[in-house]
Amino acid sequence: MSISRRQFIQLMGIAGAAAMAPGLAFGKKGGSALYDMPKFGNVSLLHITDTHAQLQPIYFREPNVNLGVGGSYGKAPHLVGDKLLAHFGIKPGSIEAHAFTYLNFAEEARKYGKVGGFAHLATLVKQIRAERGDGNSLLLDGGDTWQGSGTAYWTRGKDMVGACNQLGVDIMTGHWEFTYLDREVLDNIKDLKGEFLAQNVTVKEEALFDGFPSFDENTGHAFKPYTIRNVGGVKVAVIGQAFPYTPIANPARFIPNWTFGIRDEAMQEMVDKVRNEEKAELVVVLSHNGMDVDLKMASVVSGIDVIFGGHTHDGMPAPSIIKNRGGQTLVTNAGSNGKYLGVMDLDVRGGKVRDFRYRLLPVFSNLLPADAEMQAYIDNVRKPYLGQLNEKLATAGELLYRRGNFNGTFDQIICDAQRVVGDAQIALSPGFRWGTTVLPGQDITMEHVLDQTCTTYPETYVREMDGAEVKLILEDVLDNLFNEDPYFQQGGDMVRVSGLDYVCDPTAKMGSRVSEMRLDNGKAVEAGKKYKVAGWATVGAQSEGRPIWDVVADYLRDQKVAKVKKFNTPKLKGVAGNPGIADYPA
């Protein structure tokens, strides 16, 4: 499977006027041309990830800031806007350019419509699988599926388990799935018709001794680590890799009996086992590591043919090809919010991948009819909650979005709401990468607010912190984002702030990235001085305040028209010319 970059680009069809692949350009056959993908090879693997419980079509703006530093500089996924289009050979102004970048987002979104929605995704999945034929495909779900909406929160993820069963998910792994209580996670997995895999999650020894359930008491695996499937006459091994930092990034109190980690040595052992003992001809890792972590894992673990990645929400039109001592590994990442379906067709013969085709298909709800059976399921799930979901809170006075390394306009609204309602000087909000987009002039409903805030630990707080504590929080999150070793990155974005300005150098070392911290009134933040700080989503002890969605809803009702008054995004140093940043306001 050794090919040059030139051969790879020719193979993928992403060079030249066709934008991405033959027949992909919008227009000649109407919208259907976007989804022309002839059968190739004998194994087809379909991939969704990070849908974050979005059953309905939504808008989702890709980032204008996705910085790569150190060894990640200028490499996928750290490319945005025109630089991303040039790298992947996508025609500017095309429907694909809209799908994969933030460029002219509001105007293009009105032109092409919403993306995603499980009923429209179901139509595409059924079309692709029918073209491949029975027994020739698998549908893989990379996790972050059971969280991210009001209905998922109220049903404890059951709505999404049912939707995945309806969609035909064969195999999945997880991350935000673990933010429900452990007994709820196990109950949801029991109801899932597909297999839930995670080689890197184990049961603590004391919990095993006390009889806490496990997949294998001898190995300590909490869940089945891998599965073997016959696809198109090929013996395919799929290994699960759940998010390795779950008890750090999310409350460990919900899942006290499980341990997590990257565990690449255990992954190598698992790959060797399925190759040598199970005689697998194709080895696939279904991962929720985050793309940079997957890229490193692919370089140090040999024998993996493909990593289908998630967590960092990177919509990459083509795989990265990573060489290692065993040959090479294809690494993909399939975006978020149900916006894309990844399709990889492989020609596997003699126990080796001889050739492949890959497309990341944007799911435009205007171009794909809703699957009637799935839509009926969705309507039934949502019906009891429509009164709450459809409440109009305000009107969007500008484009409200979240995704981006340092801030988003909807994030600023969330922070401003906390600061105003909590009568605080500074407000903090987590840099979650999920959250849908609202177009200018569109009604902001309670559902939109829940899309941004719906976690199982939504409680707010207002407390005193000194300036040194605030700086430590900022430095800690920045190191998570920009540590040069991907294995020390947890994959979120920077904590969002209100009432605070600062200078940030992402290329600096831990403890030296933040400087010149000032309140909105221009006064310097002093290390030993106390400040009133509002925040939410604590991963340690539970806070006592109201849920964040109630705080934001109150603020929006008062505002009537939601528009950012001041954008507290940091002034950046050391990033001039970086292809992972464009149209940055500071």
N, C-alpha and C positions, 0 to 999 in steps of 0.2 A: 504493500500500500504506500510505497514511497513515491511521492510526486513533488515537483517543484511548485513554488508559488505561482509561476506563470501557468503551469498545467492546471493547478487548482482553480485559478480564476477562470480559465477556459472551461474547465469541467463544470463549474458552478454556473456558468453563463452570466456572470455579473459584470462583464466588461461590455462596452459598446452601447449602442442606442437603445437596446432592449431593456436597459436599466438593471434588471436582476436575472431574468431567465427567459427563455423563449416563450412568448405568449403572455408574459407577466404584465407587460405595459397595459395600462387602463385604456380601453376605448374600442379596439377592433371588434371584440365580441361583446361589448358592453362590460359590465362588471365581472362576468363569469370568467373572462380571460385571466383574471388575477389568480384563479384557482386551477388553471390547467397545469397538471403535474403528472405526466404519463408514468405508468408503472415502470419501475426499473429494478433489476436484481431479483432476489428471492426472499429478502427480509425487509419489512417496513416497520419502523419504530416511530410512533407518534408521541409527542411530548407537550404537556402543559405544566405550568408551574406558577406559584405565587398568585393564584386567582383571587385570593383574599375575599372569598365568599360573594363575589359579584355575580349574581344570577342574572341581572338585567344588563342591557347595553349601557355603556358609560362613555364619557370622554376621559382620556388620559394623556397628559402632556409629557413627553420625554424630556430629560434634563438638558439644561444649557451649561451645567457644571457637573463634570464627572472626572475629576482630576486624577491623573496617574503621576506618581513621583517615584524617584529611584528607578528600579528596573521595570516599572509599569509605565513609565513615561512614553507617550505616543503610541501605545499599543492598545488593542481592543481588550477590555471594553471601555477604555478611557479616551473616548473620542466623541465629540458632539457636533451637531450642526453640519456645516459644509465640510468639515474635516472628516466626519463619519461618512458622508455621501461620497467624497473623493476616495476614501480608503476602500470602500466596498463597491465602487463603480455604479452608484445609484444616480439616476438622472435627477438633477434639481427640478423642483416644481412638480414632480410626478406624485402619484398616489403613494408610491413606496417612500418617497422623501417625507411625505406627511406622516406616514406610519412610523418611521424610524427616527424622526427628529422633532425638535420643538419649533422649527422654523415656521413663521407666519401661522402659529397654531390656531388661533381663534378663527381666522378667515378660512383656513383649510378645513377645520373641523366642521364649520357650517356647510362647506362644499361637499365633503365626503360623508358626514354623519358620524354617528356613534360607533364604537367598537365593542367587541365582546358580546356577552350575554350567552348563557348556557344553551338556550334554544337555538341560537345561530351557530354556536360552536358545535352543537350536536349534529346539525345539518352537514357541516364541513367534515366532521369526524366520520359520519356515516358514508359520505361520498368517497373519501379517501380509502376507507377500509373496504368498501364495495369494489372499488377499482382494483385493489390489491388482491381480493379474493379471500375466502374463508381460510383461516389458519395461517395467514401470511403476515399478520401484523400484531403488534402489541400497543396498547395505550398506556403511557407512563405519566404519573402525576408526581411532580417534584415537591409537593407539600405547600404549606401556607395556604391551605384550601378551606379549612373549617373556621377561619377567623377573618373579620374585616367588615362585617355588616351588622345591622340591627337584628336581622332574622337569625343569623348565625349565633349571635350573643344570646338571644332569647331562647333558642332551641338547643343551646350548648353544642352547636356544630352539627346537629342531626339533619338540618335542612341540606347541608352540603354533602353529608354521607349519602343521602337519598339521591341528590343530583349526580354524584359521581357514579352511583350504581346505575342510574338511568343513562348516563353518558357511556358507560362500559369501561370504566377505568380498570385495568388489569393489575397494576402494581403501583404503589405509592410509598413515599417516605414522608418525614414531617419536620416541623419546627413549631409554628404557632399552634399546631394541634396540641402541643404539650402545655399550653397555657390554660387549659381546662384542668380540673382535678384529675389525678391519676386514674381513679375509678371511672371517670367519664371518658377518658382517653381509651381505656380498655374496652368499655362498652361500645364506643363508636367503632373501634376496630373490629369488634365482634359483628357489628351490623354491616360493615363494609364487605361487599361481595368480592372485591379484589384483595390482593395480598399487601400487607403493610410490612416493609422491610427496613431494618436499621442494624447494620453490623457494629456500629460504634456506640450503642446504648446498652449498658449492663445494669443489672440489679445489684445494689450494695449487699455485701456479705451478710451484714446483720439482718437486712430485710429478707434475704434468702433463708436465713436460719429461722426467722419468724414465720416463714411460709408465704411470703409475698409472691404472687405469681410471676413466672418467667417462662420464656420459650424453651430454654435449656438450662437446667440447674447445674450441669457439669461445666459448661462454658460461662454461665452467668448472663448470657444474652437475654435481654428483656423481650426482644422481638426476633422473628425469623431474620437471619442475616442476609440470606440470598435465596434465589429460586432458580430452577432450571425449567425452561420452556422450549418446546419444539415449535419453531416458527419457520414456515416455508421449507420444512425438511432439515432445518439447521438447529443444532443444539445450542441454545442461547442461555447464558448465565446473566442474571441481573442481581447486582449487589446494592443494597440500600445504604445510604450515608445520610443520616439525619443531621440537623444543624448542630455542630459540635459544642457551641457555647450557650446552649439553651439555659442552664441554671445560672449563668452570669448575666445574660442579656434580658432574661425574663425571671419572674419570681420562682426561686427554687422551692418555696413553701408549698407550691401546688403539686410538685412531683418529688417528694423528699427521698424516695427509694431508688431513684435512677441516677446513674452517672453517665456523662457524655464526654466526648473528646474527638479530636481529628483522627488519631490512631492509625496513622498511615502504615506503620509496621504490621498491624493487624490486617489492614487492607491488603498489603502485599501477600500475607499468608493466605488470605481468602481468595485472592486472584490465583495464586499458585494451586490452591486446593481445587478450585473449579476447573482449572486448566488440566491438572494432572490426574486428579481422582475422578472428577465428574466428566472429563473429556469434552468440556465446552469448546465449541468452535468459534463462538463470538462472546466476548466478555464486555458487559455494559455496567457502568456505575450510574445509579440514579441518585443524584447528590443534591443536598441543600447546604453545601459548604459556602457558597458565594464564589463568583467566577475567579477571582484572583487566587483563592485557596485551591480551587480545582486545577488551575493552571500549574501551580506548584506541585500539587499531588501528582498530576500527570507526568511531571518531570522526574519524580523520585520513585514512583510505583510503576513497574513495568508489567506489560501483559494486558492492560486495559485497552480495548479498542475504541470505546466511546464513553465520554462522561456527559450525561445530560444534567446540566446544572441549574440551580435556582438560588434564591435568597437575595441576590443583589439587584434583581429586576432589570437586568441588562438585556435589551432586545437586540441580539446580534444576528445580522442577516446571514452570516456564514460562520462555520466553526473555526476555532484556532487549532493549528496543527502543532503539537508539542512532541519533540523528539525525546526519547529516553533510551536506556540501555537495551530495552526489548524491542525497539522499533519506534513507533509513534502512536499518539493518542489524539483523537478528535475531541475537542472541548466545546460544548455549546452552552448557551443560556437563552431562555425563551421568554424574557420579559415578565409582565405581570398583568393582573386584573382581568384575565381572560382575553387579553388583546391579541394574542398570537397562538398559533398551533405550529409547533415544530414538526417537520416530517423528514426523516432520514431513511432513504432507501439504500440498501447495501447488497452488493453481489458477494456472497460468501461461498467459497468453494475450496475444498481440500483443507478445511480448518482455518482458512485465512480470508481476510477482507481483501478482495481484488479491486473493488471500485465502489464508489458511492455517489449519491446525489443528496443534497440537503436544501431545504427551503424553510424559512420561517415565515409562515403565512399570516398576515394581519387579518383579523376576523372583523370585517366591516358588516355591521348589521343591516345596512341598506342593500348590500349585494348578496346576502345569503338569507333565504327565507327561514323563518323560525320553524323548528321542528315541532309539530303539533303536540306530540306526546310530552316532550320536555316542557313546552310552554304551559301545558295544562298542569304539570307538576309544580312549576314555579308559581303560577297564579294561585294554586291551592295553598302553597307554603306561605305566600305573602298576604293572603286575604285577611287573616285575623289581625294583622298589624298595620293595615293601610292607613288607618286614621292617624297613627303616630308618625308613620314614615312620610306621609304626604303633607304634613303641616308646613305651611310657608312661614319662614322666619324673617326673610329679608330678600332684597334683590342684589345680585352681584354687580357692583359698580365698576369692576374690572375683571380680567381673567384671574381666577382663583385656582392655584395649583399647589402641589406639594413638592414633587420630586426635584432634587438638586442637592449638591453637597452641603450648602450653607443655609439656605432659607428658601421658602416658597411663600407666595402671597397668602394662601390659606393658612399656612403655619403662622404667619404674622398675625392674622386675625385671631387664631387660637391663643397666641401669646398675649396679644392686646386685651382679649377678653379676660384672661386671668388677672392681668395687672389692674384693669379697671374694676372688675367685680371684687377682687381681693384687696383693693386699695394698696397695692404693692409698688415698690420702686423698680423691681426687676422681675421678669417672668421667664421661665424656662419651659421648653416643651421638647420631648424626644424627637430625634430625627428619623422617625419611621418613614420607610420608603413607599408604603401603601397609602392610599387615599386618592379619590377620584377628583376630576377637574370640573369646574363650573365656568361656563362661558359668560362673558359680559352681557348683562341684561337678563340672564336666566334667573328664575326663582331659586333661592337657596332653601331647601327643605330640611326637615329634621333628618331625613335619610342621608343627605349630603354630609351633615355634621357627624352622624354615626359612621359613615364611610371613613372619616378622618380619625375618629377617636375611639371606636368600639373595641376596647380590650376588656379582659376579665379583671383588670386592676386599674379602673378609671378614676380612683379617688384623687382629689386635689388636696393641696396643702398651702398654707401661708406661714412662713417661719423666718426667723432671723438667721442670716449667714454673714460672716465677715468676708471682706474682699478676697482674702486668700482662699477661702473655701470656694467662692465662685470661680476664681481662676483655676483651681485644681479640677473642678468639674469640666471646664472647657478644655483644659490640657489633656485630661484623661480621655475624653471622647475624641479629640483630635488624634491622639495616638492610636486609638482603635481604628480610625479612618485612614491614617497616613503612615503607620508603621511600615518600614521598608520590608519587613518579613511578613508575607501574606498570612502566615499561620498565626500572627498576632492581631489580625484584623477580624472584627466581628460583623462587618458588612452593612452597618447602618450609615445614616448621614449625620452631620454635625447637629448637636443640640441647638434648637432655635431659641432666640432671645427677644425680649421686648424691654425697652427702657435702657438698653446697654449697647454701646458701640465699642469695638476693639479692633486692633490690627492683628492679622494672622499670617504667619509664614508657614505654609504646609511643608516646606522642605527642611525646616529646622528640626532639632532633636526634641525629645520629650522634655517638657518643662520650659521650653524656650520658644514655643510657637505663638504664644499670646502676649501681647503688649498693649500699652496705651488704652487701658480700659477706662471708659468714661460713661457716666449716666447721660440720659438725653438732655439734661440741663447743662452739659459740658463739664461738670465737676468730675475730677479724677476719682476712680474707685480705689480706696486705700485698703491695704492688706488687713490692718487691724480694726477697721471700722465696720460696724454692723449695718446691714441693709435688710429691708423687708422684701423677701423673695417668694414668689408664687410658683407653683409647679404641679406636676401630676405624674402618674404612672411610676410610683416608686417600686423597685424590685426587691427591696428589703422588707422591713415591717410595713404593714398596711397603713396608709394615711387615713385621716378621719374626715376629710372634706367631702363635699358633694361630687358626684360624677362629673367629669370634665364636659360631657355633652350638655349637661344642664347649665353649666356656667357659660359655655359658648352660645347656647340657644338664647339665654337671657340677654346676653350682649347683642346678638344679632337682632332680636326683637326691638331693642332700644335704638339700634343704628338705622334700621329700615333699609338703607343702602350700604352695602358692605364694600368699603374701599380702604386700602392701606393708607394710614396717615403718615407713617414713617417706616421705611423698610430698614430694620436693624440687621443688615447683613454686613459681615466684617470687611474692612479694607484689607486686601490681600497683597502680600509681598512674595517675590520669588516665583511667580507663575507666568510672567510675560512670555508669550509665544507658545504656551502649553496648549496642545490641540484638544484638551479636555475642558476648556472654558471658552465661552463666547457670550457677547452681549451682557457682560456682568456689570451691575450698576455701581460697584465700588472698587 
